[in-house]
Amino acid sequence: MIKILFVRSEKAFLPEIAAYIRYFNQTDEFRAYDSATLSSGYDIEEFDVIWEFKGIGGTKRNDKIIVHEYASLSTGKLPRYKNIYKAYMNPKPNLRIFLNDAVKEGYPFRDKVDFCMRDMGIDEQFLEHENVKKEYEFVYVGPVSRSREIDTLLEKFFSQGRRQICLIGNVDDEIYTKYKANKDVIFTGKVPYYEVPEIASKGLYGINYIPNRYPYYLQTSTKLLEYLALGLKIITIDYKWVNEFEKETLCSFYKIDYNNICFDFKKIDNYDYFSHFKPENYIWNNIIDKSKVKAKLLQIYATK
């Protein structure tokens, strides 16, 4: 039995870890564990595969299979420089996993380490909420913070009139204080992930607010996948990944210019939304299976 340890801090929100663990624990060859849930700690010697979600640094062990996952590009100041720094400073693993081609190309690795592509997926519970009674007009899922520019979103949203919005996620104190008396704003606060589908499904429109700047415009929006699985109409910032995804999945979203944000509710209500999105293709098990990571690990293990 090959034992995998997914290494992360307790504060890191990585829903893919739970998906990976479910996936591998359904197999005969693997048993997988989340370091953040091992209450008694862990001994690295007990594991065959050490799986890290990459910042800088990491485990150096020739007797272990080391997996480095790059689910996103660097953010903050000088993000491209950070990508280069990680590529040159991080130890050489046995396998790398990238979110997509744009993320892979963003890290200038010059070695011949094998790799997989593993896109974001959705939990099956997002497919279990059909014909839900609508209680909200607009829904936003994610951190309700100034760093995500949700203060700007709300300012623009309410400058066009009074419409209702439900915000699902941890809230900055400053934003909460400003809008807590506004009856058109529903704050759920941070809720367990398994409660998100039930709440979000009660909305009519799902807002995908992504800053149209590097690296966000290159990366998959998990919340947009979840909105589509719940049958919500999509209101989104206009950016590279969402345009490519819209064409690929034969959908039609209402798009807003990031540099001139305007919620024209009459146009939003009258827009011709449609979706040929097939959520079953994006269920985590199918996404992980498509990545071929299981076969890669078995191959590496056999030659170790």
ROTORTI-90122 format. One line per 10 residues: number of its first residue (from 1); for each residue x, y, z of C-alpha. Coordinates in nm, 4 decimals, padded with zeros to 6 digits. Layout:
REM residues N
NUM = X Y Z | ...
***
This chain:
REM residues 304
1 = 00.0000 00.0000 00.0000 | 00.1433 00.3377 -00.1067 | 00.0856 00.6030 00.1599 | 00.0455 00.9667 00.0506 | 00.0807 01.2644 00.2843 | -00.0729 01.5926 00.1664 | 00.1202 01.8651 00.3482 | -00.0544 02.1897 00.4355 | -00.1137 02.4301 00.7218 | -00.4437 02.4196 00.9101
11 = -00.5387 02.7636 00.7738 | -00.4842 02.6776 00.4076 | -00.8132 02.6351 00.2193 | -00.7445 02.3634 -00.0341 | -01.0673 02.1760 -00.1184 | -00.8732 01.9672 -00.3683 | -00.7009 01.7842 -00.0810 | -01.0292 01.6322 00.0391 | -01.1048 01.5418 -00.3240 | -00.7653 01.3781 -00.3698
21 = -00.8037 01.1808 -00.0466 | -01.1466 01.0500 -00.1472 | -01.0107 00.9593 -00.4893 | -00.6994 00.7735 -00.3724 | -00.8729 00.5995 -00.0839 | -01.1133 00.4387 -00.3303 | -00.8195 00.2597 -00.4923 | -00.6468 -00.0622 -00.3880 | -00.2986 00.0831 -00.4283 | -00.3077 00.4017 -00.2199
31 = -00.4008 00.5443 00.1187 | -00.3959 00.9234 00.1523 | -00.3806 01.1553 00.4534 | -00.4141 01.5292 00.5226 | -00.1360 01.6564 00.7496 | -00.3682 01.9224 00.8970 | -00.6118 01.6595 01.0276 | -00.3574 01.4260 01.1887 | -00.4233 01.5324 01.5459 | -00.1271 01.3476 01.6922
41 = 00.1088 01.4896 01.4313 | 00.2901 01.2717 01.1821 | 00.6196 01.1014 01.1142 | 00.7318 01.1589 00.7574 | 00.9043 00.8201 00.7638 | 00.5626 00.6513 00.7569 | 00.4779 00.7867 00.4113 | 00.5925 00.6990 00.0614 | 00.4683 01.0120 -00.1174 | 00.5075 01.3672 00.0154
51 = 00.2704 01.6010 -00.1706 | 00.3285 01.9743 -00.1299 | 00.1340 02.2773 -00.2568 | 00.4111 02.5077 -00.3507 | 00.5339 02.8226 -00.2018 | 00.9105 02.8319 -00.1577 | 01.1263 02.5528 -00.0195 | 01.0090 02.2052 00.0669 | 01.1100 01.8524 00.1543 | 01.4367 01.7096 00.0235
61 = 01.4308 01.3293 00.0419 | 01.5718 01.0914 -00.2168 | 01.3974 00.7957 -00.0523 | 01.0495 00.9499 -00.0901 | 00.8387 01.0364 -00.3920 | 00.8058 01.4150 -00.3842 | 00.5125 01.5811 -00.5616 | 00.4988 01.9572 -00.6119 | 00.1618 02.1038 -00.7018 | 00.1343 02.4489 -00.8591
71 = -00.2387 02.5239 -00.8490 | -00.1821 02.8934 -00.9168 | 00.0749 03.1501 -01.0186 | 00.2290 03.3871 -00.7662 | 00.0360 03.6948 -00.6530 | 00.1148 04.0210 -00.4757 | 00.4117 04.2384 -00.5638 | 00.6401 04.1261 -00.8472 | 00.4494 03.8010 -00.9103 | 00.6472 03.7055 -01.2227
81 = 00.9733 03.7461 -01.0318 | 00.8337 03.5205 -00.7596 | 00.7545 03.2571 -01.0224 | 01.1149 03.2664 -01.1445 | 01.2488 03.2549 -00.7897 | 01.0379 02.9495 -00.7048 | 01.1449 02.7737 -01.0241 | 01.5127 02.8156 -00.9407 | 01.5017 02.7782 -00.5623 | 01.2553 02.4947 -00.5027
91 = 01.3973 02.1425 -00.4691 | 01.3589 01.9121 -00.7665 | 01.0591 01.6796 -00.7158 | 00.9671 01.3507 -00.8846 | 00.6456 01.4941 -01.0275 | 00.4909 01.8367 -01.0774 | 00.1213 01.9158 -01.1138 | -00.0033 02.2345 -01.2784 | -00.3513 02.3883 -01.2925 | -00.3324 02.4553 -01.6664
101 = -00.0957 02.5483 -01.9496 | -00.0809 02.9131 -01.8450 | 00.0346 02.8188 -01.4946 | 00.2886 02.5704 -01.6305 | 00.4300 02.8282 -01.8707 | 00.4474 03.0853 -01.5906 | 00.7116 02.8836 -01.4048 | 01.0350 02.8638 -01.6084 | 01.1471 02.5137 -01.5103 | 01.4326 02.3922 -01.7303
111 = 01.4564 02.0321 -01.6116 | 01.2865 01.7203 -01.7439 | 01.0674 01.6417 -01.4411 | 00.7446 01.4716 -01.5466 | 00.4188 01.6605 -01.4935 | 00.0392 01.6370 -01.4907 | -00.2324 01.8922 -01.5591 | -00.5070 01.9013 -01.2988 | -00.7773 02.1642 -01.3342 | -01.0185 02.2717 -01.0615
121 = -01.3247 02.0590 -00.9951 | -01.6545 02.0702 -00.8110 | -01.7960 01.8578 -00.5335 | -02.0859 01.6295 -00.6206 | -02.3076 01.8073 -00.3677 | -02.3275 02.1009 -00.6109 | -02.5323 01.8744 -00.8374 | -02.7923 01.7968 -00.5716 | -02.9850 02.1249 -00.5627 | -03.2377 02.1359 -00.8445
131 = -03.5607 02.3393 -00.8458 | -03.4626 02.5258 -00.5296 | -03.6897 02.8099 -00.4195 | -03.5090 03.1374 -00.4858 | -03.4637 03.3617 -00.1823 | -03.1879 03.5930 -00.3085 | -03.1284 03.7867 -00.6280 | -02.7492 03.7977 -00.6452 | -02.4986 03.5657 -00.4764 | -02.1251 03.6065 -00.4301
141 = -01.9134 03.3230 -00.2865 | -01.5648 03.3952 -00.1567 | -01.3754 03.6171 00.0870 | -01.5652 03.9427 00.1403 | -01.2496 04.1486 00.1684 | -01.0825 04.4617 00.0410 | -00.7952 04.2509 -00.0909 | -01.0475 04.0879 -00.3267 | -01.1918 04.4359 -00.4029 | -01.5378 04.3439 -00.2736
151 = -01.5672 04.6923 -00.1273 | -01.5481 04.8222 -00.4864 | -01.7970 04.5600 -00.6028 | -02.0532 04.6651 -00.3411 | -02.0010 05.0345 -00.4054 | -02.0694 04.9880 -00.7772 | -02.3549 04.7443 -00.7110 | -02.5499 04.9862 -00.4930 | -02.4736 05.2918 -00.7048 | -02.7214 05.1575 -00.9624
161 = -03.0206 05.1120 -00.7339 | -03.1499 04.8799 -00.4648 | -03.1062 04.5118 -00.5383 | -03.0430 04.2265 -00.3003 | -02.7097 04.0464 -00.2635 | -02.6061 03.7521 -00.0451 | -02.2370 03.7372 00.0436 | -02.1135 03.3900 00.1399 | -01.7714 03.3996 00.3009 | -01.5547 03.5501 00.5704
171 = -01.6151 03.9262 00.5990 | -01.3724 04.2108 00.6667 | -01.4845 04.4126 00.9691 | -01.4750 04.7377 00.7721 | -01.7081 04.6075 00.5013 | -01.9445 04.4526 00.7551 | -01.9642 04.7763 00.9559 | -02.0423 04.9799 00.6444 | -02.3231 04.7519 00.5176 | -02.4628 04.5740 00.8246
181 = -02.7637 04.8096 00.8422 | -02.8414 04.7646 00.4720 | -03.1364 04.5262 00.4455 | -03.0396 04.4413 00.0876 | -02.7126 04.2799 00.2019 | -02.7171 03.9331 00.3569 | -02.3921 03.8317 00.5254 | -02.3631 03.4594 00.5977 | -02.0098 03.4898 00.7297 | -01.7750 03.1969 00.6920
191 = -01.9746 02.8739 00.6645 | -01.8627 02.5102 00.6319 | -01.7944 02.4209 00.2707 | -02.0723 02.1596 00.2676 | -02.3283 02.4340 00.3434 | -02.2279 02.6547 00.0486 | -02.4301 02.4733 -00.2229 | -02.7559 02.4896 -00.0277 | -02.7196 02.8635 00.0372 | -02.5851 02.9632 -00.3048
201 = -02.8521 02.7632 -00.4895 | -03.1139 03.0018 -00.3485 | -02.9750 03.2827 -00.5654 | -03.0783 03.3745 -00.9175 | -02.7486 03.5259 -01.0331 | -02.3949 03.4247 -00.9366 | -02.1319 03.7000 -00.9364 | -01.7837 03.6014 -01.0517 | -01.5794 03.9041 -00.9488 | -01.2176 03.8460 -01.0527
211 = -00.9658 04.1309 -01.0904 | -00.8679 04.1446 -01.4578 | -00.4955 04.1433 -01.3892 | -00.2118 03.8954 -01.3678 | -00.2361 03.6155 -01.2692 | -00.6106 03.6022 -01.1977 | -00.7196 03.6370 -01.5599 | -00.5317 03.3147 -01.6489 | -00.6720 03.0860 -01.3816 | -00.9830 02.8746 -01.3425
221 = -01.2635 03.0272 -01.1366 | -01.3920 02.7511 -00.9111 | -01.6855 02.9628 -00.7973 | -01.7995 03.0031 -01.1574 | -01.7969 02.6239 -01.2039 | -02.0012 02.5886 -00.8856 | -02.2505 02.8578 -00.9892 | -02.3050 02.6798 -01.3206 | -02.3527 02.3431 -01.1494 | -02.6212 02.5064 -00.9325
231 = -02.7955 02.6488 -01.2390 | -02.7291 03.0154 -01.1595 | -02.7100 03.2829 -01.4270 | -02.3555 03.4157 -01.4467 | -02.2517 03.7789 -01.3998 | -01.8758 03.8027 -01.4471 | -01.5880 04.0375 -01.5040 | -01.4746 04.0177 -01.8664 | -01.1308 03.8491 -01.8774 | -00.9202 03.5966 -02.0703
241 = -00.9978 03.2674 -01.8943 | -01.3724 03.3314 -01.8679 | -01.3982 03.4153 -02.2395 | -01.2162 03.0980 -02.3373 | -01.4262 02.8903 -02.0984 | -01.7493 03.0452 -02.2259 | -01.6664 02.9424 -02.5826 | -01.5433 02.5982 -02.4815 | -01.8575 02.5099 -02.2854 | -02.1075 02.6868 -02.5156
251 = -02.2379 02.9228 -02.2491 | -02.3382 03.2873 -02.2455 | -02.2498 03.5060 -01.9469 | -02.3287 03.8706 -01.8761 | -01.9879 04.0407 -01.8686 | -01.8764 04.3588 -01.6970 | -01.5739 04.5698 -01.7917 | -01.3301 04.5640 -01.4991 | -01.2120 04.9175 -01.5807 | -01.5659 05.0539 -01.5987
261 = -01.7732 04.8483 -01.3559 | -02.1436 04.9050 -01.3988 | -02.4353 04.6930 -01.2829 | -02.7027 04.7841 -01.5351 | -02.9818 04.5804 -01.3792 | -03.2208 04.6256 -01.6695 | -02.9655 04.4772 -01.9092 | -02.8764 04.2054 -01.6578 | -03.2404 04.1030 -01.6204 | -03.3032 04.1023 -01.9955
271 = -02.9817 03.9306 -02.1035 | -03.0094 03.6036 -02.2978 | -02.8307 03.3619 -02.0651 | -02.7728 03.0030 -02.1699 | -02.5534 02.7158 -02.0581 | -02.4440 02.3880 -02.2116 | -02.2110 02.3296 -01.9189 | -02.1866 01.9612 -01.8239 | -02.1131 01.9567 -01.4502 | -02.0493 01.5824 -01.4424
281 = -01.7321 01.6458 -01.6445 | -01.6039 01.8677 -01.3646 | -01.6725 01.6396 -01.0690 | -01.3484 01.6012 -00.8758 | -01.3138 01.2275 -00.9389 | -01.3366 01.2829 -01.3137 | -01.0966 01.5787 -01.3056 | -00.8346 01.3834 -01.1074 | -00.8811 01.0764 -01.3256 | -00.8282 01.2893 -01.6366
291 = -00.4982 01.4187 -01.4955 | -00.3460 01.0655 -01.5048 | -00.1737 01.1367 -01.1728 | -00.2491 00.7888 -01.0381 | -00.0731 00.6207 -01.3296 | 00.2223 00.8597 -01.2999 | 00.2663 00.7825 -00.9296 | 00.2490 00.4069 -00.9873 | 00.5103 00.4396 -01.2604 | 00.7438 00.6421 -01.0386
301 = 00.6916 00.4033 -00.7446 | 00.7751 00.1020 -00.9611 | 01.1083 00.2534 -01.0630 | 01.2019 00.4006 -00.7240
***
